[in-house]
């Protein structure tokens, strides 16, 4: 009996209830994998290199025998590991192209009493699927606002109010500015960021509004998929305005005293924009623990950049609202009320 093969959409749907085994090498898995999948390598990185070298130098048969010698000693361990991961013995298996690696593990597990299904086309097919997913039309609204406006917190409150959001900075482990990595865990690979993003993006209703924070295409070392970013650039946006004292307070709470050394290193990256003298003065503020004054000065720089960017977007449908509440929850409610009024007026 042949093992059933699923297309990517079917595979991901079943993957919500079944264990996914990624039989590619550990290094392939680290670069990027289907969210929730377990690394279940047929070969270690070294073993894969050895088999690949044999294939190139001596042909398919030599590589096949070498692979069998390697895998034969591991067969019992594979079955035991799969059993520990899947109590109901239902597993989904994939490799890079849906070829021999996944077929070998699938045969072994099916022979050992598992209910096994394969991903047609493998991980390569999955990557093509998510690229197509990002290109689908969606009703996007961009939440814009000056640095320190608390846009991410407003997005989270909008979600609590039943709105659809996409938190790009949260997925990227970065707050967007040159200082955005401070206090964050290490960023994922760009490939893994896209995979994690696709998992959320694919579950959204594209016929309903999707709120996304205003971002440049790069967030730290991460890049937003080009097709999605192009959609973001064309989407209507709403700019929120928060009192400067509120924004300064936010920045002080987010960055003060967490990692002054990184703060100073990152500040030097702005030398071309700010000038040597300004960077020296700002560095002295950090060293002197005068974080409030530092935040006020650095916001002046970012506000000028924001105003320049805002002027370039005036050809796009946009709204601007001055928020008067003191919490992200109040700001989210004000925002929804404002947008409702705008829609009713049209």
PLY file of the C-alpha trace (Angstrom):
ply
format ascii 1.0
element vertex 346
property float x
property float y
property float z
element edge 345
property int vertex1
property int vertex2
end_header
0.00 0.00 0.00
1.45 3.38 -1.03
1.83 6.16 1.52
-0.59 9.06 1.07
0.88 12.35 -0.10
-0.70 15.69 0.84
-0.37 19.07 -0.80
1.00 21.87 1.39
-2.36 23.24 2.47
-3.61 19.78 3.46
-0.32 19.00 5.19
-0.42 22.18 7.31
-4.04 21.59 8.24
-3.32 18.05 9.41
-0.18 19.32 11.11
-2.33 21.16 13.63
-3.43 17.77 15.00
-0.49 15.51 14.11
3.25 15.47 14.73
5.40 16.83 11.88
8.79 15.16 11.40
11.35 17.14 9.42
13.95 14.59 8.25
16.35 17.11 6.72
19.75 17.65 8.34
20.07 19.69 11.57
21.65 22.65 9.74
18.81 22.74 7.19
16.30 22.71 10.06
18.10 25.56 11.86
17.95 27.81 8.80
14.18 27.39 8.58
11.43 24.90 9.26
7.67 24.59 9.36
6.51 26.07 12.69
5.87 23.30 15.20
7.85 20.66 13.27
10.30 18.37 15.08
13.85 17.92 13.81
14.09 14.22 12.89
17.23 14.04 10.73
17.89 10.97 8.64
21.55 12.06 8.46
23.70 14.35 10.58
25.33 17.24 8.70
28.55 15.26 8.44
26.77 12.13 7.20
24.84 14.10 4.61
28.08 15.66 3.33
29.69 12.22 3.08
26.78 10.75 1.10
26.65 13.82 -1.13
30.37 13.59 -1.88
30.04 9.91 -2.76
27.14 10.70 -5.09
29.21 13.31 -6.92
32.36 11.23 -7.19
31.14 7.62 -7.44
27.51 7.82 -8.49
24.09 7.07 -7.09
24.65 3.43 -6.18
27.70 4.11 -4.01
25.86 6.91 -2.23
22.82 4.67 -1.72
24.85 1.87 -0.10
26.65 4.36 2.14
23.31 5.85 3.18
21.90 2.41 3.96
24.94 1.59 6.10
24.41 4.79 8.08
20.65 4.48 8.45
20.61 0.77 9.22
22.26 1.27 12.60
19.72 3.96 13.50
16.45 2.29 12.55
15.49 1.21 16.06
16.31 4.68 17.44
14.15 6.33 14.76
11.11 4.25 15.69
11.60 4.83 19.42
11.95 8.59 18.90
8.85 8.76 16.73
6.91 6.82 19.36
8.01 9.28 22.07
6.84 12.20 19.94
3.50 10.75 18.81
1.48 8.77 21.33
-1.24 8.05 18.75
1.34 7.02 16.13
0.08 9.54 13.57
2.92 11.43 11.90
3.53 13.69 8.94
6.93 13.46 7.28
8.84 15.71 4.89
12.34 16.36 3.58
13.57 18.99 1.09
11.93 17.82 -2.16
9.77 14.93 -0.97
12.31 12.40 -2.18
14.29 9.51 -0.76
14.94 10.87 2.73
11.28 11.33 3.63
10.24 8.18 1.73
12.76 6.11 3.69
11.57 7.32 7.10
7.94 7.04 6.03
8.45 3.41 4.95
10.18 2.52 8.22
7.53 4.14 10.40
4.63 2.68 8.43
6.25 -0.76 8.70
6.47 -0.17 12.47
2.75 0.53 12.79
2.53 4.29 12.33
-0.08 6.16 10.29
2.21 8.15 7.98
1.54 10.86 5.40
4.06 12.72 3.25
4.32 16.31 2.04
4.15 16.33 -1.75
7.16 18.29 -3.03
8.66 18.57 0.45
9.83 21.73 2.20
10.59 23.31 -1.17
6.89 23.08 -2.03
5.98 24.59 1.35
8.25 27.58 0.73
6.66 28.18 -2.68
3.23 27.98 -1.05
3.95 30.65 1.56
5.44 32.98 -1.05
2.17 32.75 -2.95
0.29 33.28 0.30
1.98 36.65 0.93
0.94 37.82 -2.54
-2.79 37.38 -1.92
-4.83 40.62 -1.77
-5.79 41.69 1.75
-7.59 44.60 3.43
-4.56 46.11 5.18
-4.55 49.24 7.34
-1.19 50.62 8.43
-0.87 51.99 11.96
1.65 54.79 11.81
2.98 57.23 14.38
6.16 58.80 15.70
8.73 56.78 17.63
7.60 56.08 21.18
3.89 56.29 20.37
3.28 52.75 21.64
2.00 51.42 18.32
2.79 47.79 19.16
0.85 48.02 22.42
-2.06 49.63 20.59
-2.03 46.74 18.10
-2.23 44.25 20.94
-5.19 46.10 22.45
-6.89 46.17 19.05
-6.55 42.38 18.98
-8.22 42.19 22.41
-11.08 44.20 20.92
-11.58 41.63 18.17
-9.49 43.21 15.42
-7.05 41.29 13.22
-3.41 42.33 13.67
0.00 41.33 12.38
2.78 42.06 14.88
5.85 42.11 12.64
8.18 43.45 15.33
7.10 40.75 17.75
7.85 38.04 15.18
11.18 39.66 14.31
12.24 40.11 17.97
13.14 43.71 17.15
11.50 47.10 17.73
12.44 48.56 14.39
14.86 51.41 15.23
18.65 51.22 15.38
18.21 50.49 19.10
15.43 47.97 18.50
17.43 44.85 19.40
18.13 46.00 22.96
16.29 43.90 25.52
15.17 41.41 22.85
16.08 37.78 22.30
18.10 36.86 19.19
16.33 37.38 15.89
15.32 34.29 13.89
16.77 33.64 10.46
15.00 35.52 7.69
13.62 32.21 6.39
12.22 31.25 9.79
10.71 34.72 10.19
8.85 34.20 6.91
7.67 30.76 8.03
6.41 32.06 11.39
4.79 35.01 9.65
3.05 32.76 7.13
1.54 30.65 9.91
-0.24 33.73 11.28
-0.91 35.40 7.92
-2.54 32.27 6.52
-5.11 32.15 9.32
-6.32 35.72 8.85
-9.54 36.61 7.04
-8.38 38.62 4.02
-11.86 40.09 3.58
-11.63 41.81 6.95
-9.34 44.60 8.10
-5.79 43.62 9.08
-3.85 46.13 11.18
-0.07 46.26 10.61
2.41 48.65 12.16
4.21 51.03 9.81
7.64 49.52 9.11
10.53 49.85 6.71
11.16 46.63 4.81
14.03 45.73 7.12
13.43 45.12 10.82
16.92 44.65 12.24
18.46 41.91 10.10
15.01 40.66 8.99
13.31 41.61 5.72
9.54 41.64 5.23
8.61 39.49 2.17
8.58 41.77 -0.85
5.03 40.98 -2.00
3.63 41.70 1.45
5.67 44.87 1.79
4.43 46.17 -1.57
0.86 45.63 -0.34
1.69 47.52 2.85
3.08 50.45 0.86
-0.18 50.77 -1.09
-2.48 50.39 1.94
-4.29 53.28 3.65
-2.64 54.34 6.87
-3.61 56.16 10.01
-1.10 58.20 11.97
-1.58 58.48 15.71
-0.20 61.45 17.60
0.80 61.15 21.27
2.04 63.95 23.60
5.85 64.15 23.65
6.03 63.65 27.42
4.25 60.29 27.04
6.65 59.20 24.32
9.74 60.20 26.30
8.46 58.27 29.29
7.90 55.19 27.13
11.42 55.25 25.74
12.97 55.68 29.18
11.01 52.68 30.48
11.96 50.55 27.45
15.68 51.31 27.26
17.05 53.05 30.36
19.72 51.06 32.16
19.09 47.81 30.24
22.31 47.80 28.19
24.08 51.18 28.08
27.06 49.72 26.22
24.85 48.58 23.32
22.99 51.88 23.42
26.25 53.75 22.89
27.45 51.36 20.16
24.16 51.74 18.30
24.22 55.51 18.73
27.51 55.67 16.82
25.72 54.17 13.81
23.84 57.47 13.55
27.00 59.59 13.29
26.49 60.37 9.59
22.98 61.63 10.32
23.54 63.38 13.66
27.16 64.48 13.42
30.09 63.73 15.74
29.31 66.49 18.23
25.69 65.40 18.73
26.72 61.77 19.15
29.30 62.78 21.77
26.71 64.83 23.66
24.18 62.00 23.58
26.83 59.52 24.72
27.58 61.77 27.70
23.89 61.74 28.60
23.87 57.92 28.61
27.04 57.71 30.68
25.57 60.24 33.10
22.34 58.23 33.35
20.39 61.25 32.07
18.01 59.03 30.11
15.12 61.49 30.01
17.17 64.15 28.24
18.67 61.51 25.93
15.20 60.28 24.97
14.01 63.83 24.27
17.01 64.54 22.03
16.88 61.28 20.12
13.13 61.70 19.54
13.85 65.03 17.87
16.01 63.16 15.35
13.43 60.43 14.75
10.57 62.94 14.48
12.33 64.73 11.64
12.76 61.41 9.83
9.11 60.56 10.43
7.88 63.94 9.12
9.93 63.45 5.95
8.51 59.95 5.48
4.96 61.16 6.18
5.20 63.86 3.51
6.17 61.22 0.93
3.01 59.24 1.73
0.52 62.05 1.24
-0.61 60.56 -2.06
-1.91 57.50 -0.16
-5.26 57.51 1.64
-4.37 58.53 5.16
-5.88 59.71 8.42
-4.39 61.48 11.40
-5.69 61.42 14.94
-4.53 63.04 18.17
-5.03 60.52 20.97
-5.85 61.88 24.42
-5.97 58.71 26.55
-3.08 57.63 28.75
-3.14 53.89 28.10
-2.84 51.69 25.02
-6.33 50.35 25.71
-7.79 53.85 25.64
-5.84 54.64 22.48
-7.17 51.51 20.76
-10.75 52.42 21.63
-10.25 56.00 20.41
-8.77 54.67 17.19
-11.68 52.33 16.45
-14.22 55.04 17.22
-12.41 57.44 14.91
-12.25 54.90 12.08
-15.94 54.07 12.50
-16.80 57.75 12.17
-14.67 58.04 9.04
-16.34 55.03 7.46
-19.84 56.28 8.28
-19.01 59.67 6.78
-18.00 58.15 3.44
0 1
1 2
2 3
3 4
4 5
5 6
6 7
7 8
8 9
9 10
10 11
11 12
12 13
13 14
14 15
15 16
16 17
17 18
18 19
19 20
20 21
21 22
22 23
23 24
24 25
25 26
26 27
27 28
28 29
29 30
30 31
31 32
32 33
33 34
34 35
35 36
36 37
37 38
38 39
39 40
40 41
41 42
42 43
43 44
44 45
45 46
46 47
47 48
48 49
49 50
50 51
51 52
52 53
53 54
54 55
55 56
56 57
57 58
58 59
59 60
60 61
61 62
62 63
63 64
64 65
65 66
66 67
67 68
68 69
69 70
70 71
71 72
72 73
73 74
74 75
75 76
76 77
77 78
78 79
79 80
80 81
81 82
82 83
83 84
84 85
85 86
86 87
87 88
88 89
89 90
90 91
91 92
92 93
93 94
94 95
95 96
96 97
97 98
98 99
99 100
100 101
101 102
102 103
103 104
104 105
105 106
106 107
107 108
108 109
109 110
110 111
111 112
112 113
113 114
114 115
115 116
116 117
117 118
118 119
119 120
120 121
121 122
122 123
123 124
124 125
125 126
126 127
127 128
128 129
129 130
130 131
131 132
132 133
133 134
134 135
135 136
136 137
137 138
138 139
139 140
140 141
141 142
142 143
143 144
144 145
145 146
146 147
147 148
148 149
149 150
150 151
151 152
152 153
153 154
154 155
155 156
156 157
157 158
158 159
159 160
160 161
161 162
162 163
163 164
164 165
165 166
166 167
167 168
168 169
169 170
170 171
171 172
172 173
173 174
174 175
175 176
176 177
177 178
178 179
179 180
180 181
181 182
182 183
183 184
184 185
185 186
186 187
187 188
188 189
189 190
190 191
191 192
192 193
193 194
194 195
195 196
196 197
197 198
198 199
199 200
200 201
201 202
202 203
203 204
204 205
205 206
206 207
207 208
208 209
209 210
210 211
211 212
212 213
213 214
214 215
215 216
216 217
217 218
218 219
219 220
220 221
221 222
222 223
223 224
224 225
225 226
226 227
227 228
228 229
229 230
230 231
231 232
232 233
233 234
234 235
235 236
236 237
237 238
238 239
239 240
240 241
241 242
242 243
243 244
244 245
245 246
246 247
247 248
248 249
249 250
250 251
251 252
252 253
253 254
254 255
255 256
256 257
257 258
258 259
259 260
260 261
261 262
262 263
263 264
264 265
265 266
266 267
267 268
268 269
269 270
270 271
271 272
272 273
273 274
274 275
275 276
276 277
277 278
278 279
279 280
280 281
281 282
282 283
283 284
284 285
285 286
286 287
287 288
288 289
289 290
290 291
291 292
292 293
293 294
294 295
295 296
296 297
297 298
298 299
299 300
300 301
301 302
302 303
303 304
304 305
305 306
306 307
307 308
308 309
309 310
310 311
311 312
312 313
313 314
314 315
315 316
316 317
317 318
318 319
319 320
320 321
321 322
322 323
323 324
324 325
325 326
326 327
327 328
328 329
329 330
330 331
331 332
332 333
333 334
334 335
335 336
336 337
337 338
338 339
339 340
340 341
341 342
342 343
343 344
344 345
